[in-house]
Amino acid sequence: MISQENTFNIQELETIVGKDNISLWQDIDQTKKQHISQAIAPDTTINCIVYPETQAQLSTIVTCCAKNNWAILPCGSGSKVHWGGLMKVDPTTHKQGIIVVSSDRLNRLIEYAVGDLTVTVEAGMKYADLQETLAKTGQFLAIDPAYPETTTIGGIVATADTGSLRQHYRGVRDMLLGISFVRSDGKIAKAGGRVVKNVAGYDLMKLFTGSYGTLGIISQVTLRVYPLQQASGTIVLVGEKNNIAKATQTLLSSALTPVAIDLLSTNLVEQLDLGKGVGLMVRFQSIIESVEEQSNQLLKVGDSLGLNSTRYHDYEAELWQNLKQQIWHSQENTEIICKIGVIRNEAVETLERSVLETGFGVIHAGSGLGELKFNSVTPETLLELRRWCESKGGFLTVLAAPLDIKEKLDVWGYNQNGIEIMRRIKQQFDPQNILNPHSFVGGI
């Protein structure tokens, strides 16, 4: 149960950020409260959310928590705070519950080097706000994450949430040039820099990408950005699964340069009103002539395999937005969302197995990474799907799910020899184990 009573000394935090930057549990926005509730184990006390406005305030807050041995749940806007394992606290160690520390008000643009194609922002800057700023100079951040309206840049890095554009631009970790973070003892640390050709120091950027707030609280990031392309077009092929698989392999082995290649399960195709069968959504972005020529070549591939082919120009941005909404916008608290990975030539078959379990999903064909969504599914079925993915050289991680599902299984499902190394890294970065404890791989 989450307590609504303030049983700790809140005055210490008020002296750091002021009363206006602290919210007690009963005063928190309902959506954020719901997500936080799905991020922590039952019978855990949430005391408050603290909103530092500067990196110095964030540092002092963490120092205060370390001194008092208060456990910290880091978050940005809270849109993805419920992803992954449940945060658990040892009542004998962290007797006074959890402090949620939000970077939501650490949202400033620090430096934008237009000519160098780099931007430095505070971790709480909204993805949508950054894209709006970059668009004014004809540039963009080549990431299309979940919850694009609300997610923060720090949250994207902490969860390694790249999206479909990974096909052409690679992952978040490859765009991250520099990082500042607050250690578990409150000290500010930095790695990397603000230029592309930077080789000094340890590459902590990759370590922090996908660390889910367990190693430190990200305060600033420097990212590589890219020029906006002149034209964009999408081709959708729909049909029998074996022919879609052939079209995918033909595309991946060709000289075509799509920015996104997504395989869609049959029921996701139907929900998007794209036809009947397995779907292949392919996006091209370049000069107008290149988009037209590449689209025509892919249409010929579809025709040769007897697939239904549709070209999208005017409404293609809405099509990709609708795809995101089908996966990430939940109507019920009972929905389960999983991140999966399989070798590329098993992607279509994996999607079809999810359909058998009343789920649907998308797999980014170039990487074999994707997402599955279920309205209702048992832990046993999830474990069966995990075994299938593992047999195909992949994995299945439960991102979002009701508490009773997360309590009954290991959401990460990783038990290989890297666990011990991860434990040692956690011990070095967070010896008191106050940062999102026991929520990561192997209970770290």
Long-range contacts (C-beta under 8 A, 24 or more apart in sequence): 1-42, 1-43, 2-37, 2-40, 2-44, 2-45, 2-46, 3-45, 3-46, 3-47, 3-97, 6-47, 6-48, 7-45, 7-47, 7-96, 7-97, 8-47, 8-68, 8-70, 8-96, 8-97, 9-68, 10-47, 10-48, 12-64, 12-68, 13-48, 13-50, 13-61, 13-64, 13-99, 16-50, 16-52, 16-57, 16-60, 16-61, 16-64, 17-50, 17-51, 17-52, 17-53, 17-57, 17-61, 21-50, 21-51, 21-52, 21-53, 21-105, 22-48, 22-49, 22-50, 22-51, 23-48, 23-49, 23-51, 24-48, 29-78, 31-78, 32-77, 32-78, 32-81, 34-82, 34-333, 35-78, 35-79, 35-80, 35-81, 35-82, 36-73, 36-75, 36-78, 36-81, 36-82, 36-100, 37-82, 37-403, 38-82, 38-333, 38-400, 38-401, 38-402, 38-403, 38-406, 39-73, 39-81, 39-82, 39-83, 39-84, 39-86, 39-87, 39-439, 40-73, 40-86, 40-87, 40-88, 40-98, 41-86, 41-87, 41-88, 41-89, 41-407, 42-403, 42-407, 44-87, 44-88, 44-89, 44-97, 44-98, 45-96, 45-97, 45-98, 46-73, 46-97, 46-98, 46-100, 47-96, 47-97, 47-98, 47-99, 48-99, 48-100, 49-99, 49-100, 49-101, 49-102, 50-99, 50-100, 50-101, 50-102, 51-102, 51-104, 51-105, 52-101, 52-103, 52-105, 52-106, 53-105, 53-106, 54-106, 55-106, 55-122, 55-180, 55-182, 55-188, 55-219, 55-220, 58-101, 58-103, 58-106, 58-182, 58-217, 58-219, 59-182, 59-186, 59-187, 59-188, 60-186, 61-99, 61-101, 61-186, 62-101, 62-182, 62-183, 62-184, 62-185, 62-186, 62-217, 63-185, 63-186, 64-186, 65-99, 65-101, 65-434, 66-184, 66-185, 66-186, 66-432, 66-434, 68-96, 69-93, 69-94, 69-95, 69-432, 69-434, 70-94, 70-96, 70-97, 70-98, 70-99, 70-434, 71-97, 71-98, 71-99, 71-434, 71-437, 72-98, 72-99, 72-100, 72-101, 72-217, 72-434, 72-435, 72-436, 73-98, 73-99, 73-100, 73-101, 73-213, 73-436, 74-100, 74-101, 74-102, 74-103, 74-158, 74-213, 74-217, 74-218, 74-435, 74-436, 75-100, 75-101, 75-102, 75-103, 75-155, 75-213, 76-102, 76-103, 76-104, 76-123, 76-124, 76-151, 76-152, 76-153, 76-154, 76-155, 76-158, 77-102, 77-104, 77-124, 77-126, 77-150, 77-151, 77-152, 77-155, 78-102, 78-104, 79-146, 79-147, 79-150, 79-151, 79-152, 79-155, 80-146, 80-147, 80-151, 80-155, 80-159, 80-161, 82-400, 83-159, 83-212, 83-399, 83-400, 84-159, 84-212, 84-397, 84-399, 84-411, 84-412, 84-439, 84-440, 85-406, 85-410, 85-411, 85-412, 85-438, 85-439, 85-440, 85-441, 85-443, 86-403, 86-406, 86-407, 86-438, 86-439, 87-436, 87-437, 87-438, 87-439, 88-437, 88-438, 88-439, 89-437, 89-438, 90-437, 93-433, 94-434, 94-437, 101-217, 103-152, 103-154, 103-217, 103-218, 103-219, 104-152, 106-154, 106-219, 107-152, 109-133, 110-220, 111-194, 111-222, 112-137, 113-194, 114-139, 116-195, 116-196, 117-196, 117-224, 117-225, 117-226, 117-227, 118-177, 118-194, 118-195, 118-196, 118-222, 118-223, 118-224, 118-225, 119-222, 119-223, 119-225, 120-178, 120-194, 120-220, 120-221, 120-222, 120-223, 121-153, 121-220, 121-221, 121-223, 122-153, 122-154, 122-219, 122-220, 123-152, 123-153, 123-154, 123-155, 123-157, 123-217, 123-218, 123-219, 123-220, 123-221, 124-152, 124-153, 124-154, 125-152, 125-153, 126-150, 126-151, 126-152, 126-153, 127-151, 127-152, 127-153, 127-156, 134-225, 135-228, 138-227, 138-228, 139-225, 139-226, 139-227, 139-228, 140-225, 140-226, 140-227, 140-228, 141-175, 141-223, 141-225, 141-226, 142-168, 142-169, 142-175, 142-225, 142-226, 143-169, 143-172, 143-175, 144-260, 144-320, 144-324, 146-324, 146-327, 146-328, 147-328, 148-324, 153-221, 153-223, 154-218, 154-219, 154-221, 157-208, 157-209, 157-218, 157-221, 158-208, 158-209, 158-210, 158-211, 158-212, 158-213, 158-218, 159-210, 159-212, 160-209, 160-210, 163-324, 164-259, 164-260, 164-261, 164-262, 164-283, 164-320, 164-364, 165-259, 165-260, 166-364, 166-366, 166-367, 166-369, 167-258, 167-259, 167-260, 167-261, 167-364, 167-365, 167-366, 167-367, 168-257, 168-258, 168-259, 168-260, 169-226, 169-259, 171-209, 172-209, 172-210, 173-205, 173-206, 173-209, 173-210, 175-223, 175-224, 176-205, 176-206, 176-209, 176-221, 176-222, 176-223, 176-224, 177-205, 177-222, 177-223, 177-224, 178-205, 178-220, 178-221, 178-222, 179-204, 179-205, 179-208, 179-218, 179-220, 179-221, 179-222, 180-218, 180-219, 180-220, 180-221, 181-208, 181-215, 181-216, 181-217, 181-218, 181-219, 182-216, 182-217, 182-219, 183-216, 183-429, 184-216, 184-429, 184-430, 184-431, 184-432, 184-434, 184-435, 188-219, 189-216, 192-222, 193-222, 194-222, 196-224, 207-425, 211-440, 212-436, 212-439, 212-440, 213-435, 213-436, 214-426, 214-429, 214-430, 214-435, 214-436, 214-437, 214-439, 214-440, 214-444, 215-425, 215-426, 215-429, 215-430, 215-435, 216-429, 216-430, 216-435, 217-435, 229-285, 229-286, 229-287, 230-286, 230-287, 230-288, 231-285, 231-286, 231-287, 231-288, 231-290, 231-291, 232-283, 232-284, 232-285, 232-291, 232-316, 232-317, 233-283, 233-284, 233-285, 233-291, 233-292, 233-295, 233-311, 233-312, 233-313, 233-316, 234-281, 234-282, 234-283, 234-284, 234-311, 234-312, 234-313, 234-316, 234-319, 234-320, 235-281, 235-282, 235-284, 235-295, 235-298, 235-299, 235-302, 235-309, 235-310, 235-311, 235-312, 236-274, 236-279, 236-280, 236-281, 236-282, 236-309, 236-310, 236-312, 236-319, 237-279, 237-280, 237-282, 237-298, 237-301, 237-302, 237-307, 237-308, 237-309, 238-269, 238-274, 238-275, 238-276, 238-277, 238-278, 238-279, 238-280, 238-307, 238-308, 238-310, 239-277, 239-278, 239-302, 239-305, 239-306, 239-307, 239-308, 240-277, 240-278, 240-306, 241-277, 241-278, 241-348, 241-349, 241-352, 242-348, 243-305, 243-306, 243-307, 244-277, 244-278, 244-279, 244-280, 244-307, 244-348, 245-345, 245-347, 245-348, 246-305, 247-280, 247-301, 247-302, 247-305, 247-307, 248-280, 248-344, 248-347, 248-348, 248-365, 249-345, 250-301, 251-280, 251-282, 251-298, 251-301, 251-365, 252-344, 252-365, 252-366, 254-297, 256-284, 256-294, 256-297, 256-298, 257-284, 257-286, 257-294, 258-282, 258-283, 258-284, 258-294, 259-283, 259-284, 259-285, 260-320, 260-364, 261-364, 261-365, 261-366, 262-323, 262-362, 262-363, 262-364, 262-365, 262-370, 263-347, 263-348, 263-351, 263-362, 263-363, 263-364, 263-365, 263-370, 264-323, 264-351, 264-360, 264-361, 264-362, 265-351, 265-352, 265-354, 265-355, 265-359, 265-360, 265-361, 265-362, 266-351, 266-352, 266-355, 266-360, 267-355, 267-360, 268-323, 268-326, 268-360, 268-361, 268-362, 271-326, 271-360, 272-319, 272-322, 272-323, 272-326, 274-310, 275-308, 275-310, 277-308, 278-348, 278-351, 278-352, 280-307, 280-365, 281-319, 281-320, 281-323, 283-316, 283-320, 323-362, 326-360, 326-373, 327-361, 327-362, 327-371, 327-373, 330-400, 332-375, 333-402, 334-375, 334-376, 334-402, 335-373, 335-374, 335-375, 335-376, 335-400, 335-401, 336-373, 336-374, 336-376, 336-377, 336-382, 336-398, 336-400, 336-401, 336-402, 336-405, 337-371, 337-372, 337-373, 337-374, 337-398, 337-399, 337-400, 337-401, 338-371, 338-372, 338-373, 338-374, 338-382, 338-385, 338-396, 338-397, 338-398, 338-399, 339-369, 339-370, 339-371, 339-396, 339-397, 339-399, 340-369, 340-370, 340-371, 340-372, 340-385, 340-389, 340-394, 340-395, 340-396, 340-397, 341-367, 341-368, 341-369, 341-370, 341-389, 341-394, 341-395, 342-368, 342-389, 342-392, 342-393, 342-394, 343-368, 343-392, 343-393, 343-394, 344-368, 346-392, 346-393, 346-394, 350-388, 350-389, 350-392, 350-394, 353-385, 353-388, 354-385, 357-381, 357-385, 368-394, 371-399, 372-396, 379-405, 379-408, 379-409, 382-409, 383-409, 386-413, 412-440, 412-441, 412-442, 414-441, 414-442, 415-442, 419-444
